[in-house]
Amino acid sequence: MRKLQKDKIVQFRKEILNFYAREKRSFPWRRNLNAYRVLVSEIMLQQTQVERVVKMFPLFLKSFPDFKMLAHAPLPRVLKVWQGMGYNRRAIALKKIAEKVMNEYHGILPRNPEILKTFPGIGKATAGSICAFAFNAPVVFIETNIRRVFIHFFFPSKRVVSDENILPLIEQTLPKHNTREWYSALMDYGAMLSKKIENPNRRSKEYRKQPAFTGSQREMRGKILIYILQKKSVSLKEFSELFSSSRYSVLDIINQLIKEGFIKKDGVRVRVI
């Protein structure tokens, strides 16, 4: 494991925090902090541009301001409010998380990342991020912007960098106090790097280019789900006629949506659960 010298750590922290003091970004989820707001923002930010989340986050919070309201909301309403975010399974995950928090944890989100990892839609990185931002806990995690910063500073000439190389450095440079501010600073610095230089994440072993949305099966899934939400109940024949020109099988997509818990089938018709 690579061991950083103390002066290197001090210099690195100073660079990141000085930048943050000058250029920190203002996001709605960084204000009026509580565990629910952090959870919603973290799920929304998965594979979604920040600009879209800035727009949708207040709208979602207005409809579902806390765990109780989200847990008791009908799924079709949740999915309707979620429209425009994409990756609709995240909306189902959020609702299931809210139900779990209300039914098993007395309305309080657990502070333990190992417990959070067992929740729907929450992996290791999201669990760590929630704990850092909601509870200011010194949890080690990595995401796109953080990865970009560490590759830029500590692996300037290495062609392939794995997260196993980076995580020990994140742990060594992580302040024991004010974790929330530190991770916010790292993310803002990483976002700045993405606009200033060639993306260091292309040298990450974990780098995968995101496929185009237009014309994809994911776009088709979204159109089908939106149509069901608008019509309440739709026949399979109507779907076949409506999407007859699609290169994807409508029945296959509907079966996927049924399996994933978005919709249910009643005879020859389908509707949102």
VOTIMI-997322 format. One record per residue: residue in one letter; x, y negated, z of N, C-alpha, C, O in turn. Coordinates in steps of 0.001 Angstrom, whole numbers, padded with zeros to 6 digits, always signed. Last residue first. Example, Ala and Ser with C-alpha at 12.3 -4.5 7.8 and 13.67 -1.06 7.14 Angstrom:
2
S+012850+002250+007080+013670+001060+007140+012900-000030+007870+013409-001138+008039
A+013190+005690+007800+012300+004500+007800+013200+003300+007800+014236+003319+008465
This chain:
273
I-048414+000958-010456-048798+001586-009185-049332+000534-008216-049708+000864-007091
V-049801+000006-013570-048800-000223-012524-049304+000365-011223-050493+000279-010919
R-050953+002624-015785-051116+001363-015065-049984+001224-014045-049306+002195-013706
V-052116+004383-018691-051098+004118-017671-051361+002762-017033-051920+001865-017662
R-054187+007066-019997-053901+005648-019742-052808+005516-018682-052600+006423-017876
V-055090+009589-020186-054406+009060-021357-054093+007560-021214-053777+006885-022193
G-054755+010258-016860-055241+010834-018107-054429+010317-019285-053228+010571-019379
D-052935+007925-015623-054281+008418-015334-054865+008946-016634-055411+008178-017427
K-049694+007466-014419-050516+007899-015544-051843+008434-015035-051886+009279-014141
K-048009+004569-013140-048546+005924-013004-049492+006207-014158-050018+005290-014789
I-044875+002741-012818-046248+002921-013277-046718+004344-012974-045924+005208-012600
F-042437+002767-011415-043020+001505-011857-044517+001653-012138-045320+000805-011750
G-041023+005073-010702-041962+004497-009748-042575+003175-010137-043177+002508-009295
E-039451+006510-012378-038772+005525-011547-039717+004785-010603-039276+003966-009796
K-041310+008030-013794-040345+008711-012933-039688+007747-011944-039401+008121-010807
I-042557+005986-015262-043333+006784-014308-042392+007428-013293-042637+007382-012088
L-040439+005151-016849-041046+004191-015928-041894+004895-014868-041945+004461-013717
Q-040023+007494-018344-038963+006975-017470-039538+006037-016417-039177+006111-015242
N-042441+007600-019745-042113+008688-018793-040998+008265-017839-041015+008629-016663
I-042107+005302-021288-043205+005369-020321-042935+006450-019286-043169+006250-018094
I-039944+006130-022869-039781+004988-021966-040869+005000-020898-040590+004738-019728
D-041132+008237-024282-039957+008492-023444-039765+007370-022416-039463+007625-021250
L-043146+006862-025653-043517+007877-024658-042345+008198-023726-042537+008406-022528
V-041657+005272-027391-042489+004646-026371-042837+005645-025271-042822+005301-024089
S-038428+005680-028474-039670+006408-028229-040441+005756-027083-039956+005689-025953
Y-037073+003070-030528-037075+003851-029292-038429+004523-029115-039453+004000-029554
R-037425+001494-032650-036528+002638-032866-036424+003513-031626-035779+004561-031648
S-040778+000394-033343-039603+000439-032464-038743+001663-032775-039258+002727-033117
S-043121+000325-034691-041909+000022-035457-040631+000111-034618-039531-000079-035136
S-045113+000783-032834-044851+001823-033845-043548+001586-034607-042940+002531-035110
F-046183-000515-030630-044723-000431-030761-044300+000611-031796-043255+001246-031653
L-048953-000290-030985-048345-001595-030756-046843-001596-031027-046300-002552-031581
E-049444+002449-031207-049757+001567-032329-049013+000239-032211-048508-000292-033200
S-048636+003366-028698-048047+003951-029907-048264+003052-031116-047375+002908-031955
F-050332+001889-027010-048886+001686-026967-048240+002175-028255-047399+001488-028836
E-052794+003008-027662-052570+001577-027897-051078+001265-027906-050613+000466-028719
K-052393+005611-026763-052611+005377-028190-052335+003915-028537-051727+003613-029564
L-052284+005278-024029-051066+005698-024721-051189+005467-026226-050198+005161-026890
S-053951+002322-022814-053972+003694-023322-052662+004004-024036-052012+003111-024579
V-053522+000501-019792-053320+000580-021239-053329+002047-021668-052786+002908-020975
S-054388-001896-017366-054428-000482-017745-054392-000398-019271-055117-001114-019962
K-053376-004619-017140-053774-003812-015970-053736-002314-016265-053131-001546-015517
K-052336-006320-019003-053578-005618-019360-054154-004790-018209-055286-004313-018292
Q-050032-007329-017788-051016-008258-018332-052377-007583-018547-053426-008182-018309
L-048642-005022-017087-049009-005985-016050-050110-006928-016526-051009-007282-015763
I-048215-003933-019627-049072-003225-018669-049538-004173-017570-050701-004133-017166
Y-046468-005856-020666-047752-005616-021326-048725-004916-020377-049907-005256-020325
I-044273-005570-018980-045004-006841-018990-046395-006650-019603-047376-007212-019118
L-043468-002977-019752-043917-003241-018383-044723-004534-018304-045751-004581-017628
I-042734-003390-022427-043780-002434-022081-044344-002721-020696-045559-002708-020497
K-040646-005237-022153-041846-005595-022920-043017-004680-022562-044150-005138-022412
G-038771-003725-020696-039341-004943-020131-040636-005339-020821-041604-005729-020169
R-038147-001720-022543-038745-001360-021244-039441-002579-020632-040554-002477-020118
M-036909-003301-024513-038156-002595-024807-038894-002207-023520-040113-002351-023426
E-034603-004089-023191-035562-005111-023623-036924-004475-023885-037960-005034-023526
R-033449-001562-022894-033803-002326-021695-034806-003430-022039-035743-003683-021282
Q-032837-000863-025459-033909-000124-024807-034376-000862-023549-035549-000797-023182
S-032215-003928-027329-031838-002769-026517-033063-002053-025955-034176-002579-025979
G-032723-006272-028627-032803-005047-029411-032481-003786-028629-032472-002692-029193
T-030697-008071-026466-031622-008153-027597-031563-006875-028435-030497-006458-028887
F-028511-007456-024807-029877-007213-024344-030858-007159-025511-031745-006306-025544
A-025394-005781-025366-026344-006840-025712-027753-006458-025282-028150-005297-025376
P-023554-004391-022547-024163-004318-023881-025166-005445-024098-025718-005994-023144
Q-020685-005599-020935-022128-005419-020848-022741-005408-022245-022483-006309-023042
K-017723-003819-020684-018419-004889-021393-019916-004611-021378-020361-003528-021757
R-016159-003114-017694-017045-002573-018724-017766-003740-019379-018360-004566-018686
Y-013450-002535-015549-014078-003442-016519-014913-002677-017539-014444-001725-018163
E-012010-001141-013715-013466-001031-013622-014197-001844-014683-015428-001849-014721
K-009451-001885-014073-009777-000501-014434-011297-000312-014473-011806+000564-015174
S-008986-005128-015388-009469-004275-014298-009804-002880-014829-010375-002736-015911
R-008439-006818-017384-007346-005913-016995-007733-005017-015823-006914-004244-015326
R-010606-008362-017485-010420-007444-018625-009281-006470-018353-009167-005432-019005
N-010395-010108-015402-011114-008847-015163-011022-007881-016341-011334-006699-016195
P-009272-012462-016310-008379-011447-015732-009068-010101-015528-008404-009065-015484
N-010247-014090-019195-010794-013344-018066-009818-012286-017534-009554-011305-018228
E-008276-016900-019821-008756-015608-020324-009107-014732-019133-008343-014647-018172
I-009461-019806-017959-008436-018927-018523-009078-017680-019111-010270-017432-018925
K-011718-021316-017224-010448-021990-017479-009424-021126-018220-008623-021633-019005
K-013925-019860-016551-014106-020920-017538-012780-021534-017998-012725-022192-019037
S-013087-018120-014627-013752-017545-015803-013928-018574-016908-014064-018210-018077
L-012207-019796-012598-011225-019121-013443-011853-018588-014728-011226-018604-015787
M-014674-020480-011409-013885-021501-012098-012882-020856-013044-012717-021315-014175
A-015353-018053-010270-016227-018609-011307-015497-019681-012100-015670-019789-013314
G-013294-017871-008376-013373-016903-009464-014245-017379-010600-013930-017147-011767
Y-014022-019955-006697-012736-020023-007398-012743-019056-008593-012260-019387-009676
D-016442-018966-005751-016428-020213-006520-015129-020359-007305-015134-020829-008442
M-015546-016695-004405-016463-016560-005531-016481-017818-006389-016529-017737-007617
L-013917-017819-002405-013358-016885-003385-014243-016794-004626-013751-016814-005754
A-015864-019305-000990-014736-019981-001638-014112-019098-002711-013810-019572-003806
S-017462-017260+000010-018054-018262-000879-016955-018971-001669-017098-019210-002868
Y-015588-016011+001653-016084-015300+000481-016772-016255-000504-016671-016073-001717
W-015228-018105+003533-014109-017567+002772-014585-016856+001502-014047-017077+000417
E-017741-018477+004696-017137-019560+003925-016017-019034+003027-015878-019474+001886
R-018025-015935+005958-019000-016424+004981-018390-017501+004081-018510-017442+002857
T-016032-015790+007872-015982-014921+006694-016882-015431+005573-016533-015361+004395
N-015293-017081+010262-015833-017825+009119-015699-017057+007804-015306-017606+006775
H-012464-015119+011274-013618-015964+011565-014044-016684+010286-013253-016865+009360
K-010441-013705+010195-011258-013022+011208-012516-013804+011533-013507-013246+012004
P-009936-013832+006641-009888-014457+007968-010807-013722+008949-011838-013180+008550
L-008303-011609+004532-009615-011954+005088-009476-012598+006466-008945-011966+007379
T-005955-010620+003561-006158-012069+003461-007469-012539+004093-007716-013742+004179
Q-006166-007861+003945-005059-008599+004554-005295-010109+004572-004874-010793+005505
E-008427-007201+002378-008440-006985+003836-007356-007808+004528-007602-008390+005585
I-007511-007799-000152-008686-008503+000365-008724-008390+001888-009014-009359+002590
L-005506-005901-000278-005136-007317-000275-006298-008185+000205-006090-009187+000889
P-006925-003494-000380-006032-003763+000760-005620-005227+000858-005407-005739+001957
L-008351-003925-002913-009044-003908-001620-008117-004106-000414-008491-004831+000509
I-006589-003641-005155-007055-004955-004701-007597-004936-003274-007320-005855-002503
N-006070-001009-005730-004938-001930-005589-005356-003223-004897-004581-003822-004151
E-008644-000076-006000-007817+000487-004923-006570-000360-004690-006066-000422-003568
D-009467-001248-008319-009969-001818-007063-009197-001267-005867-009108-001926-004831
S-006615-001454-010532-007776-000770-009970-008235-001487-008700-007475-002238-008089
V-005396-002839-013454-005469-003008-012000-006740-002335-011496-007830-002623-011991
V-003181-002843-016069-004382-002172-015561-004360-002234-014034-003426-001746-013398
R-001023-004595-016415-001983-004411-017505-003280-003756-017039-004356-004072-017548
K+000370-007232-014541-000008-005811-014570-001145-005602-015561-002124-006349-015551
S+000940-009873-014243+001500-009204-015419+001129-007720-015518+001525-007037-016462
P-000380-010794-011942-000363-011625-013157+000130-010902-014403-000231-011285-015516
F-001616-009960-009449-001246-009007-010506-001165-009736-011851-001825-009326-012806
F-002321-012008-007736-001410-010984-007241-000980-009952-008287-000076-009156-008033
F-004012-013903-009034-002959-014331-008105-001902-013259-007858-000714-013570-007780
H-005718-012424-010781-005036-013645-011229-003836-013973-010336-002758-014287-010842
I-006748-010453-009117-005938-010065-010273-005113-011260-010751-003938-011111-011087
F-008144-012077-007331-007005-011283-006850-006137-010782-008004-004916-010701-007869
V-010136-013292-008951-009177-014100-008188-007941-013289-007819-006815-013763-007977
R-011587-011078-009936-010902-011980-010863-009820-012797-010146-008721-012973-010672
R-012722-010063-007604-011767-009251-008371-010933-010139-009294-009720-009964-009411
I-014503-012137-007057-013417-011832-006115-012328-011032-006822-011141-011306-006648
N-016250-011916-009223-015454-013130-009051-014278-012909-008105-013187-013433-008329
T-017297-009183-008880-016668-009683-010102-015751-010885-009882-014598-010869-010312
E-016379-007896-005608-017330-008086-006704-016600-008835-007825-015401-009089-007716
I-015747-006062-002639-015247-006655-003880-016385-006788-004883-017241-005911-004993
F-015213-006273+000942-015938-005823-000247-015373-006541-001469-014616-007504-001343
V-014971-005986+004382-014207-006005+003132-015082-005485+001998-015628-004385+002082
V-016379-008105+006811-016481-006860+006058-015724-007009+004746-015825-008037+004078
P-016780-009810+009274-015541-009644+008489-015477-008295+007772-014634-007453+008083
A-019981-011429+009118-019175-010292+009571-017941-010117+008685-018039-010261+007466
N-022047-013233+008857-020685-013757+008996-019719-012677+009497-018761-012974+010211
F-024535-012318+008219-024115-012180+009614-022702-012695+009888-022213-012605+011015
A-024970-012915+005524-026093-013009+006467-025614-013074+007912-026193-013782+008735
F-022428-012601+004334-023162-013856+004191-024304-014001+005196-024572-015106+005667
A-021499-010038+005164-020628-011215+005208-021439-012503+005212-021169-013402+006009
C-023677-008356+004680-023150-008501+006041-022282-009752+006183-022331-010438+007204
I-023926-008647+001886-025033-009009+002781-024515-009249+004197-024879-010237+004835
S-021461-007599+001046-021788-008988+000775-022914-009477+001687-022858-010594+002200
G-021688-004909+001809-020637-005756+002370-020962-007224+002215-020764-008010+003142
A-023850-004130+000194-023934-004008+001652-022909-004906+002332-023220-005583+003312
T-022769-004551-002354-023911-005352-001916-024067-005303-000403-024381-006316+000222
A-020713-002597-002344-020400-004018-002516-021534-004901-002012-021290-005889-001320
K-022166-000153-001961-021114-000579-001036-020848-002077-001127-020766-002755-000103
G-025634-000816-002811-024404-000041-002833-023390-000626-001863-023718-001487-001047
I-029021-000798-002783-027878-001399-002090-026697-000424-002111-026752+000649-001511
G-031299+000414-003791-030700-000685-004544-029501-001347-003900-029006-002353-004407
P-032587+001418-000626-032729+001393-002094-032039+000183-002708-032174-000936-002213
F-030082+002074+001923-031300+001421+001470-031361+001429-000063-030324+001445-000726
T-027657+002945+002702-028679+003983+002541-029995+003399+002025-030925+004146+001722
K-026162+000697+003142-025861+001484+001940-026883+002586+001688-026967+003106+000576
L-026959-000098+005679-027498-000805+004509-027266-000030+003216-028083-000094+002298
I-025362+001548+007247-026816+001742+007244-027415+001091+005995-028280+001672+005339
E-022888+000459+006687-023100+001883+006421-024591+002218+006407-025029+003075+005640
P-023097-002175+007585-023062-001914+006137-023279-000447+005790-023797-000135+004718
N-025254-003261+010067-024233-002252+009772-024223-001948+008269-025239-001507+007730
R-027368-004811+010711-026102-005504+010474-024990-004552+010046-023896-004997+009700
P-030739-004423+009404-029561-003930+010133-028286-004683+009741-028137-005132+008605
L-033305-006828+009644-032362-006161+008746-031133-005698+009532-030538-006495+010257
I-036264-006363+011388-034920-006943+011464-033964-006145+010574-033830-004931+010732
G-038724-005157+011683-038661-006400+010934-037304-007072+010917-037184-008219+010485
H-038244-002719+012959-038970-003774+013670-038820-005144+012998-038793-006171+013677
Y-037236-000735+011371-036276-001590+012076-036933-002827+012695-036279-003844+012926
E-039208+000709+010053-038187+001453+010801-037268+000581+011653-036596+001084+012553
N-041054-001023+008834-041530+000240+009419-040515+000913+010337-040892+001604+011283
M-039578-003251+007927-040760-003444+008777-041137-002162+009515-041500-002207+010691
V-037561-002036+006412-037205-002944+007507-038380-003102+008470-038196-003087+009687
K-039121-000661+004538-038251+000093+005447-037874-000760+006661-037866-000275+007793
E-040308-002783+003172-041152-001796+003862-040340-001033+004905-040812-000789+006015
A-038020-003992+002111-038876-004738+003040-039765-003788+003840-039951-003968+005044
I-037160-001924+000421-036304-002369+001525-037149-003089+002573-037017-002835+003770
K-039270-001894-001404-039039-000715-000562-038147-001053+000637-038352-000535+001735
K-038884-004424-002573-040129-004132-001850-039950-002932-000920-040421-002948+000217
L-036353-004040-003725-036570-005085-002718-037828-004803-001900-037824-004932-000675
A-036924-001985-005576-035976-001754-004486-036178-002771-003364-036176-002408-002188
I-038626-003331-007311-039144-002195-006554-038240-001916-005362-038724-001641-004264
A-036770-005150-008298-037958-005648-007604-038579-004544-006753-039003-004782-005622
R-034980-003476-009590-034510-004218-008417-035681-004773-007616-035605-004862-006391
R-036273-002592-011798-036155-001642-010686-035642-002339-009421-035849-001847-008312
N-036043-004571-013714-037202-004598-012833-037124-003608-011666-037823-003766-010665
Y-034034-006091-015246-033735-004976-014338-034818-004874-013265-034558-005060-012076
G-035309-009542-015238-034738-008339-015833-034420-007294-014786-034517-007555-013587
M-036438-011984-014574-035192-011600-013913-034517-010417-014607-033292-010296-014572
G-038822-012263-015812-037785-013214-016184-036440-012883-015570-035415-013427-015981
Q-040893-011313-013131-040727-011455-014578-039740-012567-014901-039808-013662-014344
W-041503-011305-010453-040124-010967-010834-039861-011198-012327-038703-011272-012737
V-044198-011638-010343-043360-012759-009897-041916-012559-010352-041196-013525-010604
K-044878-009061-011236-045277-010225-012017-044436-011446-011640-044009-012201-012513
L-043900-007426-009222-043314-007311-010556-043666-008515-011426-042862-008944-012254
V-045629-008226-007161-044186-008393-007020-043517-008373-008394-042665-009212-008687
R-048083-007414-008201-047835-008840-007958-046341-009121-007835-045847-010128-008342
P-047781-004610-008306-047994-005382-009543-047730-006874-009359-047209-007527-010264
L-047473-004008-005463-046347-003926-006399-046598-004685-007701-045685-005362-008173
P-048872-006194-003034-049072-005146-004052-047915-005170-005053-047441-006240-005437
A-047148-006869+000076-047612-007327-001240-047841-006145-002179-047080-005179-002133
H-046014-006066+002419-047460-005889+002288-048000-006302+000922-049183-006107+000640
A-043320-006744+002097-043685-005349+002376-045165-005091+002118-045532-004014+001649
L-043455-009529+001812-043029-008697+000685-043454-007244+000889-043902-006591-000053
M-044304-010324+004361-045099-010667+003184-044737-009796+001985-045615-009375+001231
K-042188-009292+005962-043575-008866+006160-044419-009132+004923-045169-008260+004484
F-039850-010640+005125-039973-009184+004967-041432-008734+005037-041859-007887+004252
D-040876-013751+003495-040224-012954+004531-040472-011469+004279-041197-011088+003360
P-042114-015080+001372-041138-015813+002187-040412-014987+003237-039434-015457+003819
F-043092-014709-001587-042801-013711-000545-041729-014278+000384-040548-013984+000202
S-043484-017048-003037-044516-016003-003051-044350-015016-001906-045329-014545-001327
K-041154-018457-002496-042441-019119-002290-043572-018099-002216-044507-018257-001431
L-039211-016681-003298-039340-016984-001864-040664-017672-001561-041230-017486-000484
F-039565-016813-006069-039789-015551-005376-040017-015800-003882-040907-015203-003276
L-038868-019478-006503-040198-019006-006884-040549-017711-006160-041675-017529-005696
P-036166-019607-005702-037191-020357-004958-038610-019884-005264-039465-019887-004379
F-035036-017715-007698-034963-017493-006251-036027-018289-005477-036736-017699-004662
M-035111-018616-010346-036107-017649-009884-036154-017485-008364-037201-017153-007809
K-032996-020495-010696-034362-020833-011076-035389-019924-010403-036425-020400-009939
V-030784-019097-009785-031063-020428-009224-032513-020825-009510-033176-021422-008662
V-030840-016942-011550-031203-016722-010151-031528-018050-009457-032442-018116-008636
R-029919-018151-013874-031271-017589-013853-031741-017372-012422-032912-017593-012113
E-027339-018868-013118-028290-019909-013517-029720-019397-013471-030631-020124-013075
V-025994-016443-012725-026318-017287-011576-027401-018308-011931-028286-018577-011118
Q-027097-013577-014505-026416-014857-014486-026925-015729-013350-028119-015755-013049
T-026917-010313-013113-027737-011411-013611-026976-012721-013496-026287-012955-012503
Q-025929-008110-011702-025971-008072-013170-026838-009175-013789-027419-008990-014858
Q-027350-009168-008810-026787-007972-009436-027011-008036-010950-028150-008018-011416
L-028771-011267-007770-027506-011575-008438-026833-010359-009068-025845-010508-009788
M-030937-010094-006435-031159-010849-007672-029869-011041-008464-029879-010983-009693
I-029655-009064-004199-030293-008142-005150-030520-008844-006484-030318-008250-007543
E-028819-011486-003022-027834-010471-003408-028415-009466-004396-027731-009060-005336
S-031235-012829-002513-030257-013398-003445-029265-012354-003921-028905-012333-005098
V-032428-011101-000629-033090-011375-001908-032086-011900-002928-032086-011464-004079
L-030489-011258+001487-030824-009992+000829-031426-010234-000550-030984-009638-001532
V-030638-013987+002182-029391-013417+001659-029674-012124+000911-029153-011916-000185
R-033272-014125+003110-032866-014938+001966-031579-014405+001335-031443-014374+000112
Y-033078-012338+005335-033991-012076+004218-033575-012848+002969-033532-012277+001879
A-031206-013518+007081-030921-012217+006470-031808-011944+005261-031346-011380+004269
N-030730-017023+006315-031204-015935+007176-031044-014638+006400-030777-014657+005198
L-029882-020413+005854-029477-019002+005835-030257-018142+006819-030418-018488+007990
N-030327-022909+004573-031337-022282+005442-031112-020771+005542-032027-019972+005343
R-028355-022290+001606-029002-023188+002554-030046-022423+003361-030586-021417+002900
R-027558-020522-000228-026537-020918+000738-027086-021890+001781-026384-022269+002718
W-029640-020265-001975-029454-019187-000997-028324-019477-000002-028160-018739+000970
P-029367-022499-003660-030457-022465-002673-030282-021381-001614-030725-021551-000478
F-026005-023761-003919-027024-022800-004313-028121-022757-003254-027842-022956-002072
S-023409-025651-005021-024588-025716-004164-025654-024773-004709-026149-024959-005821
R-019863-024997-004927-021139-025052-005616-022295-025062-004609-022172-024550-003496
K-016949-026905-004190-017918-025855-003848-019269-026091-004513-019741-027221-004639
E-014688-028489-004687-015531-028070-005805-016638-027080-005451-017212-026470-006352
R-013187-029193-002408-013381-030168-003484-014540-029799-004416-015279-030669-004877
A-013209-026952-000810-013544-028243-000197-013851-029295-001254-014673-030184-001032
Y-012244-025079-002632-013635-024996-002175-014086-026316-001554-015223-026743-001755
F-009543-025814-002823-010412-025884-004002-011879-025933-003574-012658-026733-004092
N-008803-025232-000217-008699-026603-000706-009572-026809-001942-010245-027830-002088
L-009208-022451-000185-010046-023311+000643-009967-024777+000236-010962-025496+000333
I-007221-021529-002014-008639-021214-002206-009529-022197-001441-010497-022716-001997
E-004802-022538-000924-005185-022830-002312-006685-022643-002512-007347-023493-003107
K-004840-021379+001632-004838-022834+001480-005298-023229+000080-006096-024154-000076
R-004650-018648+001081-005846-019188+001730-005958-020698+001527-007044-021222+001281
F-002034-018647-000063-003203-018216-000832-004489-018788-000232-005319-019346-000951
Q-000447-019450+002085-000457-020227+000836-001699-019921+000012-002333-020821-000539
V-000923-017369+003902-001243-018756+004265-001373-019622+003010-002298-020426+002894
I+000105-015197+002445-001309-015223+002831-001745-016652+003141-002806-017094+002698
K+002768-015932+002291+002015-015737+001052+000508-015802+001330-000257-016381+000558
D+003504-015873+004945+003511-017165+004261+002748-017105+002937+002155-018096+002510
K+003317-013104+005471+002421-014044+006138+002361-015383+005406+001284-015963+005262
Q+003402-010903+002636+004079-011688+003655+003108-012746+004210+002207-013213+003513
L+001492-007942+002080+001746-009350+001803+002468-010019+002969+002185-009741+004134
K+002112-004775+000916+002024-005591+002125+002401-007024+001800+003496-007290+001305
R+000524-002208-000855+001280-003456-000936+001036-004310+000307-000109-004539+000698
M+000833+001196+000000+000000+000000+000000+000874-001255+000000+001840-001352+000757
